Amino acid sequence: MSRLYIHPLPVRVWHWINALGFVLLILTGLSIRYAEVIHVVSFANAVSLHNMVGFALVANYFVWLCFYLFTDKIVVYHPELDPKKYYGDTIRQALYYGYGIFRGKPNPHHATAYRKFNALQSTMYQTIMIVLVPVQLYTGLLLWDPVRFAGSVDFFGGVRVVSTVHVILFIFFFAFLFGHVYLASLGRTPGEHFKAMITGYEEVSE
């Protein structure tokens, strides 16, 4: 076994700020959307905290974006250049998560500093970070002040359409959070990958 520095400090700081922010947005979002049923905090406090955390995550997103755009670490998100191999790796990884792991099969992906994501993770994270997160942040911005952004709100079909997109993505991220935590627990020990996201180092086979 050897230790591999796989998560640089800016990535770890961004990750934990993002994780805390997501949890707060989920709790306050539930208090806003279902105020008559869920009373985590008061409606007024939920709106205020939701907006504040939302703007913090917008800034945090640009920290992530700038780090990957202006360093060579962007390659960790790049799919395999050979499409045939990339899709083959994706299928193998899906079979491992859905079947092989329960049979004690070895993980087909071996992490390196510049290939820390397997093909399935690469596809999922690129879709989330390049498409879904910006859409969620943008729809949240429109809902924050639909009068100021009336032109954009009307362009997309009105407040109800924007709100529906925002809620649908909220449901996706809520489900993703559970899946992400579960998959992160599938190391040699349940806490291995969590520890790596704190220290930056992951234990890898020689």
C-alpha positions as a printed NumPy array, in Angstrom:
array([[  0.   ,   0.   ,   0.   ],
       [  1.09 ,   3.585,  -0.655],
       [ -0.349,   7.018,   0.009],
       [ -1.453,   9.075,  -2.981],
       [ -2.15 ,  12.808,  -2.704],
       [ -5.396,  12.842,  -4.631],
       [ -7.442,  15.79 ,  -3.275],
       [ -5.644,  19.195,  -3.299],
       [ -6.493,  21.614,  -0.474],
       [ -8.657,  23.972,  -2.615],
       [-10.765,  20.992,  -3.711],
       [-11.228,  19.804,  -0.13 ],
       [-12.229,  23.268,   1.109],
       [-14.644,  23.676,  -1.801],
       [-16.095,  20.197,  -1.229],
       [-16.904,  20.665,   2.466],
       [-18.31 ,  24.169,   1.981],
       [-20.447,  22.77 ,  -0.826],
       [-21.576,  19.816,   1.301],
       [-22.591,  22.027,   4.229],
       [-24.289,  24.468,   1.867],
       [-26.276,  21.707,   0.164],
       [-27.559,  20.418,   3.499],
       [-28.588,  23.919,   4.594],
       [-30.286,  24.607,   1.257],
       [-32.2  ,  21.333,   1.493],
       [-33.395,  22.028,   5.049],
       [-34.338,  25.644,   4.38 ],
       [-35.834,  24.746,   0.996],
       [-38.107,  22.2  ,   2.656],
       [-39.124,  24.827,   5.207],
       [-39.972,  27.257,   2.398],
       [-41.694,  24.852,   0.035],
       [-43.609,  22.897,   2.675],
       [-43.908,  25.521,   5.404],
       [-47.254,  24.159,   6.611],
       [-45.81 ,  20.689,   7.216],
       [-42.104,  21.105,   7.932],
       [-40.946,  23.566,  10.575],
       [-37.161,  23.241,  10.684],
       [-36.909,  27.035,  11.049],
       [-39.431,  29.856,  10.667],
       [-40.441,  30.772,   7.119],
       [-38.789,  34.202,   7.26 ],
       [-35.54 ,  32.794,   8.651],
       [-35.624,  29.956,   6.126],
       [-35.914,  32.419,   3.215],
       [-33.129,  34.62 ,   4.581],
       [-30.756,  31.708,   5.25 ],
       [-31.61 ,  30.021,   1.932],
       [-30.71 ,  33.175,   0.007],
       [-27.512,  33.777,   1.971],
       [-26.277,  30.202,   1.546],
       [-27.292,  30.257,  -2.127],
       [-25.07 ,  33.268,  -2.824],
       [-22.234,  31.656,  -0.864],
       [-22.488,  28.567,  -3.07 ],
       [-22.491,  30.711,  -6.219],
       [-19.156,  32.155,  -5.08 ],
       [-17.947,  28.681,  -4.101],
       [-18.875,  27.353,  -7.548],
       [-16.638,  29.947,  -9.192],
       [-13.799,  28.94 ,  -6.854],
       [-14.192,  25.371,  -8.147],
       [-14.468,  26.546, -11.758],
       [-11.389,  28.778, -11.614],
       [ -9.301,  26.118,  -9.88 ],
       [ -9.983,  23.54 , -12.589],
       [ -9.832,  25.965, -15.521],
       [ -6.496,  27.456, -14.515],
       [ -4.659,  24.363, -13.297],
       [ -3.759,  21.081, -14.931],
       [ -6.197,  19.286, -12.589],
       [ -8.973,  19.793, -15.147],
       [ -7.868,  16.49 , -16.69 ],
       [ -9.474,  14.567, -13.802],
       [-12.847,  15.422, -15.346],
       [-11.877,  14.504, -18.888],
       [-13.421,  11.294, -20.227],
       [-11.238,   8.681, -21.848],
       [-10.136,   9.968, -25.277],
       [-11.046,   6.636, -26.858],
       [-14.911,   6.609, -26.808],
       [-15.072,   2.827, -27.141],
       [-12.835,   2.316, -24.107],
       [-14.625,   5.072, -22.148],
       [-18.081,   3.552, -22.615],
       [-16.682,   0.1  , -21.928],
       [-15.181,   1.379, -18.671],
       [-18.514,   2.994, -17.785],
       [-20.379,  -0.286, -18.227],
       [-17.773,  -2.218, -16.242],
       [-17.967,   0.289, -13.409],
       [-21.781,   0.173, -13.36 ],
       [-21.679,  -3.632, -13.237],
       [-19.211,  -3.44 , -10.374],
       [-21.425,  -1.103,  -8.321],
       [-24.583,  -3.034,  -9.125],
       [-23.237,  -6.598,  -8.817],
       [-19.505,  -7.13 ,  -8.516],
       [-19.023,  -5.318,  -5.229],
       [-21.531,  -7.646,  -3.566],
       [-19.567, -10.64 ,  -4.849],
       [-16.234,  -9.392,  -3.551],
       [-14.922,  -8.491,  -7.013],
       [-12.081,  -5.935,  -7.242],
       [-12.864,  -2.392,  -8.323],
       [-12.01 ,  -2.11 , -12.056],
       [-10.847,   1.477, -11.568],
       [ -7.475,   2.304, -10.024],
       [ -7.169,   5.939,  -8.963],
       [ -4.224,   8.172,  -9.78 ],
       [ -3.678,  11.857,  -9.05 ],
       [ -4.911,  12.748, -12.537],
       [ -7.464,   9.938, -12.897],
       [ -9.171,   9.926,  -9.532],
       [-12.645,   9.52 , -11.074],
       [-13.774,   6.323, -12.751],
       [-15.65 ,   6.619, -16.06 ],
       [-19.071,   6.564, -14.387],
       [-18.061,   9.28 , -11.912],
       [-16.539,  11.348, -14.699],
       [-19.812,  11.332, -16.636],
       [-21.933,  12.065, -13.575],
       [-19.742,  14.83 , -12.142],
       [-19.323,  16.6  , -15.467],
       [-23.095,  16.588, -15.996],
       [-23.722,  17.862, -12.474],
       [-21.024,  20.538, -12.33 ],
       [-21.256,  21.855, -15.897],
       [-25.024,  21.618, -16.458],
       [-27.177,  20.915, -13.395],
       [-25.498,  23.051, -10.723],
       [-25.407,  26.191, -12.939],
       [-29.085,  25.688, -13.841],
       [-29.994,  25.274, -10.164],
       [-28.033,  28.363,  -9.135],
       [-29.485,  30.399, -11.996],
       [-33.098,  29.421, -11.307],
       [-32.476,  30.188,  -7.628],
       [-31.212,  33.649,  -8.595],
       [-34.346,  34.291, -10.673],
       [-36.589,  33.19 ,  -7.808],
       [-34.65 ,  35.365,  -5.359],
       [-35.95 ,  38.49 ,  -7.165],
       [-38.429,  37.624,  -9.955],
       [-39.295,  41.321, -10.389],
       [-35.717,  42.405, -11.036],
       [-35.212,  39.478, -13.397],
       [-38.709,  39.613, -14.885],
       [-37.366,  39.503, -18.445],
       [-35.529,  36.233, -17.873],
       [-38.399,  34.752, -15.853],
       [-40.878,  35.538, -18.644],
       [-38.459,  34.194, -21.261],
       [-38.42 ,  30.805, -19.535],
       [-42.198,  30.646, -19.178],
       [-42.906,  32.406, -15.888],
       [-42.263,  31.904, -12.2  ],
       [-44.091,  28.571, -12.085],
       [-41.843,  27.046, -14.756],
       [-38.671,  28.379, -13.13 ],
       [-39.839,  27.171,  -9.715],
       [-40.699,  23.722, -11.099],
       [-37.233,  23.333, -12.623],
       [-35.677,  24.455,  -9.336],
       [-37.718,  21.926,  -7.323],
       [-37.061,  19.053,  -9.749],
       [-33.325,  19.689,  -9.484],
       [-33.675,  19.943,  -5.699],
       [-35.213,  16.441,  -5.687],
       [-32.346,  15.164,  -7.848],
       [-29.669,  16.692,  -5.593],
       [-31.447,  15.41 ,  -2.487],
       [-31.327,  11.866,  -3.908],
       [-27.766,  12.371,  -5.168],
       [-26.625,  13.321,  -1.665],
       [-27.676,   9.923,  -0.304],
       [-26.168,   8.072,  -3.26 ],
       [-22.934,  10.032,  -2.983],
       [-22.539,   9.258,   0.723],
       [-23.329,   5.579,   0.126],
       [-20.819,   5.197,  -2.705],
       [-18.207,   7.099,  -0.687],
       [-18.557,   4.466,   2.039],
       [-17.539,   1.633,  -0.317],
       [-13.793,   1.811,   0.28 ],
       [-11.743,  -0.806,   2.087],
       [-13.282,   0.694,   5.229],
       [-16.495,   2.761,   5.391],
       [-14.565,   5.891,   6.347],
       [-11.627,   5.557,   3.961],
       [-12.844,   7.974,   1.283],
       [-14.205,  10.45 ,   3.838],
       [-10.809,  10.535,   5.531],
       [ -9.153,  11.115,   2.143],
       [-11.37 ,  14.156,   1.562],
       [-10.1  ,  15.564,   4.874],
       [ -6.392,  14.746,   4.602],
       [ -6.053,  14.738,   0.824],
       [ -4.337,  11.365,   0.862],
       [ -5.815,   8.043,  -0.198],
       [ -4.38 ,   4.591,   0.379],
       [ -3.862,   2.777,  -2.932],
       [ -2.543,  -0.638,  -3.867],
       [  0.925,  -0.776,  -5.322]])
